[in-house]
Amino acid sequence: MKFPVKGYMLLPSTPVSPYRGIDRNPFLPLLTEDLLETNSPVDGTGFVDHIWPFCPPGWRRDAFRLYEENLVCNLECDAALLQDKKVAQDIKLIIEPRIGHHEIVMCEISETSSSNQSICEQGIFLGLDIAYFGGDYFSAIRAGLFGSPWFYGKPNPRLSFEFGTILNEYGLFSDTDPIKQFIGRFIEEAPCEGNADFYIWSLTLC
């Protein structure tokens, strides 16, 4: 994998204020149980490697198709990033009347050893999150400093004391200086995450 990886995602309102990181259930094409009940794609083509053909005609099919046909072209990329801001805007117009407000966020993903920080000039820099590359986009910042369902929904008091005062107004780090120490302390408090692969997410609201 060659870093940094850049692209766009659509994120709903923050679940815990003021956190505005990546761990807030991004809009993504998902093969849910109700779609699987059809057993085969709606268009009858048999085996497919996309989700949108499983959807009946409508907003979800349209949004999923736009998303899946405009992913960042990187076979190793599990982050489901959109390569084009205009496509993200088109998807936003489709989904908001059905599932509510979403933000378009430019994401630049780097390894945690990186000290480089790229800020998109056309937008509001939200800050740096520390999260999984894909999957459920679990954020160590949200879990440790704002609470997570995985950690009983409560902030860790020791992490909050050490790092809470250096978060910016969006509940994220403003630079890479505290990241290495934070990850080390987070793993001490949550040993189950000792083998997890965290990455730096530089986030800019478009």
DAFENNOR-V549804 format. One record per residue. N is the residue number from 0. RES is the residue in one small letter. SS is DSSP state (alpha for helix, beta for strand, coil for the rest). PSI is psi in whole degrees, -180 to 180 (999 if undefined). Layout:
n=N res=RES ss=SS psi=PSI
n=N res=RES ss=SS psi=PSI
This chain:
n=0 res=m ss=coil psi=130
n=1 res=k ss=coil psi=121
n=2 res=f ss=coil psi=156
n=3 res=p ss=coil psi=158
n=4 res=v ss=beta psi=132
n=5 res=k ss=beta psi=147
n=6 res=g ss=beta psi=-171
n=7 res=y ss=beta psi=148
n=8 res=m ss=beta psi=160
n=9 res=l ss=beta psi=121
n=10 res=l ss=beta psi=136
n=11 res=p ss=beta psi=-177
n=12 res=s ss=coil psi=153
n=13 res=t ss=coil psi=138
n=14 res=p ss=coil psi=-25
n=15 res=v ss=coil psi=109
n=16 res=s ss=coil psi=143
n=17 res=p ss=coil psi=13
n=18 res=y ss=coil psi=126
n=19 res=r ss=coil psi=34
n=20 res=g ss=coil psi=-163
n=21 res=i ss=coil psi=-21
n=22 res=d ss=coil psi=69
n=23 res=r ss=coil psi=46
n=24 res=n ss=coil psi=66
n=25 res=p ss=coil psi=151
n=26 res=f ss=coil psi=123
n=27 res=l ss=coil psi=152
n=28 res=p ss=coil psi=122
n=29 res=l ss=coil psi=137
n=30 res=l ss=coil psi=90
n=31 res=t ss=coil psi=170
n=32 res=e ss=alpha psi=-38
n=33 res=d ss=alpha psi=-30
n=34 res=l ss=alpha psi=-37
n=35 res=l ss=alpha psi=-25
n=36 res=e ss=coil psi=-21
n=37 res=t ss=coil psi=-20
n=38 res=n ss=coil psi=-22
n=39 res=s ss=coil psi=158
n=40 res=p ss=coil psi=147
n=41 res=v ss=coil psi=-35
n=42 res=d ss=coil psi=0
n=43 res=g ss=coil psi=22
n=44 res=t ss=coil psi=-3
n=45 res=g ss=coil psi=-136
n=46 res=f ss=coil psi=132
n=47 res=v ss=coil psi=159
n=48 res=d ss=coil psi=18
n=49 res=h ss=coil psi=161
n=50 res=i ss=coil psi=-33
n=51 res=w ss=alpha psi=-33
n=52 res=p ss=alpha psi=-18
n=53 res=f ss=alpha psi=-15
n=54 res=c ss=coil psi=140
n=55 res=p ss=coil psi=160
n=56 res=p ss=coil psi=136
n=57 res=g ss=coil psi=-170
n=58 res=w ss=alpha psi=-39
n=59 res=r ss=alpha psi=-43
n=60 res=r ss=alpha psi=-45
n=61 res=d ss=alpha psi=-44
n=62 res=a ss=alpha psi=-43
n=63 res=f ss=alpha psi=-42
n=64 res=r ss=alpha psi=-46
n=65 res=l ss=alpha psi=-44
n=66 res=y ss=alpha psi=-51
n=67 res=e ss=alpha psi=-26
n=68 res=e ss=coil psi=0
n=69 res=n ss=coil psi=30
n=70 res=l ss=beta psi=154
n=71 res=v ss=coil psi=130
n=72 res=c ss=coil psi=86
n=73 res=n ss=coil psi=109
n=74 res=l ss=coil psi=-22
n=75 res=e ss=coil psi=-4
n=76 res=c ss=coil psi=116
n=77 res=d ss=coil psi=10
n=78 res=a ss=coil psi=-4
n=79 res=a ss=coil psi=49
n=80 res=l ss=coil psi=140
n=81 res=l ss=beta psi=140
n=82 res=q ss=coil psi=-11
n=83 res=d ss=coil psi=127
n=84 res=k ss=alpha psi=-38
n=85 res=k ss=alpha psi=-39
n=86 res=v ss=alpha psi=-42
n=87 res=a ss=alpha psi=-39
n=88 res=q ss=alpha psi=-41
n=89 res=d ss=alpha psi=-42
n=90 res=i ss=alpha psi=-41
n=91 res=k ss=alpha psi=-43
n=92 res=l ss=alpha psi=-33
n=93 res=i ss=alpha psi=-44
n=94 res=i ss=alpha psi=-29
n=95 res=e ss=alpha psi=-39
n=96 res=p ss=alpha psi=-19
n=97 res=r ss=alpha psi=-39
n=98 res=i ss=alpha psi=12
n=99 res=g ss=coil psi=179
n=100 res=h ss=coil psi=138
n=101 res=h ss=beta psi=146
n=102 res=e ss=beta psi=145
n=103 res=i ss=beta psi=121
n=104 res=v ss=beta psi=127
n=105 res=m ss=beta psi=128
n=106 res=c ss=beta psi=132
n=107 res=e ss=beta psi=116
n=108 res=i ss=beta psi=129
n=109 res=s ss=beta psi=163
n=110 res=e ss=beta psi=154
n=111 res=t ss=coil psi=-14
n=112 res=s ss=coil psi=-9
n=113 res=s ss=coil psi=140
n=114 res=s ss=coil psi=1
n=115 res=n ss=coil psi=144
n=116 res=q ss=coil psi=114
n=117 res=s ss=coil psi=125
n=118 res=i ss=coil psi=125
n=119 res=c ss=coil psi=126
n=120 res=e ss=coil psi=-27
n=121 res=q ss=coil psi=77
n=122 res=g ss=coil psi=-175
n=123 res=i ss=beta psi=119
n=124 res=f ss=beta psi=117
n=125 res=l ss=beta psi=-37
n=126 res=g ss=beta psi=-166
n=127 res=l ss=beta psi=125
n=128 res=d ss=beta psi=160
n=129 res=i ss=beta psi=106
n=130 res=a ss=beta psi=168
n=131 res=y ss=coil psi=156
n=132 res=f ss=coil psi=-31
n=133 res=g ss=coil psi=-148
n=134 res=g ss=coil psi=-120
n=135 res=d ss=coil psi=7
n=136 res=y ss=coil psi=38
n=137 res=f ss=coil psi=126
n=138 res=s ss=beta psi=127
n=139 res=a ss=alpha psi=-31
n=140 res=i ss=alpha psi=-49
n=141 res=r ss=alpha psi=-46
n=142 res=a ss=alpha psi=-45
n=143 res=g ss=alpha psi=-34
n=144 res=l ss=alpha psi=-12
n=145 res=f ss=coil psi=-9
n=146 res=g ss=coil psi=148
n=147 res=s ss=coil psi=149
n=148 res=p ss=alpha psi=-29
n=149 res=w ss=alpha psi=-19
n=150 res=f ss=alpha psi=44
n=151 res=y ss=coil psi=16
n=152 res=g ss=coil psi=12
n=153 res=k ss=coil psi=144
n=154 res=p ss=coil psi=150
n=155 res=n ss=coil psi=121
n=156 res=p ss=alpha psi=-35
n=157 res=r ss=alpha psi=-43
n=158 res=l ss=alpha psi=-39
n=159 res=s ss=alpha psi=-40
n=160 res=f ss=alpha psi=-41
n=161 res=e ss=alpha psi=-36
n=162 res=f ss=alpha psi=-13
n=163 res=g ss=alpha psi=-35
n=164 res=t ss=alpha psi=-12
n=165 res=i ss=alpha psi=2
n=166 res=l ss=coil psi=152
n=167 res=n ss=coil psi=-173
n=168 res=e ss=coil psi=-14
n=169 res=y ss=coil psi=12
n=170 res=g ss=coil psi=29
n=171 res=l ss=coil psi=169
n=172 res=f ss=beta psi=145
n=173 res=s ss=coil psi=-21
n=174 res=d ss=coil psi=176
n=175 res=t ss=coil psi=-8
n=176 res=d ss=coil psi=-47
n=177 res=p ss=coil psi=-1
n=178 res=i ss=alpha psi=-48
n=179 res=k ss=alpha psi=-45
n=180 res=q ss=alpha psi=-41
n=181 res=f ss=alpha psi=-45
n=182 res=i ss=alpha psi=-43
n=183 res=g ss=alpha psi=-45
n=184 res=r ss=alpha psi=-37
n=185 res=f ss=alpha psi=-43
n=186 res=i ss=alpha psi=-34
n=187 res=e ss=alpha psi=-39
n=188 res=e ss=alpha psi=-24
n=189 res=a ss=coil psi=75
n=190 res=p ss=alpha psi=-24
n=191 res=c ss=alpha psi=-17
n=192 res=e ss=alpha psi=12
n=193 res=g ss=coil psi=-31
n=194 res=n ss=coil psi=8
n=195 res=a ss=coil psi=149
n=196 res=d ss=coil psi=105
n=197 res=f ss=coil psi=152
n=198 res=y ss=beta psi=159
n=199 res=i ss=beta psi=126
n=200 res=w ss=beta psi=110
n=201 res=s ss=beta psi=118
n=202 res=l ss=beta psi=131
n=203 res=t ss=beta psi=124
n=204 res=l ss=beta psi=123
n=205 res=c ss=coil psi=999
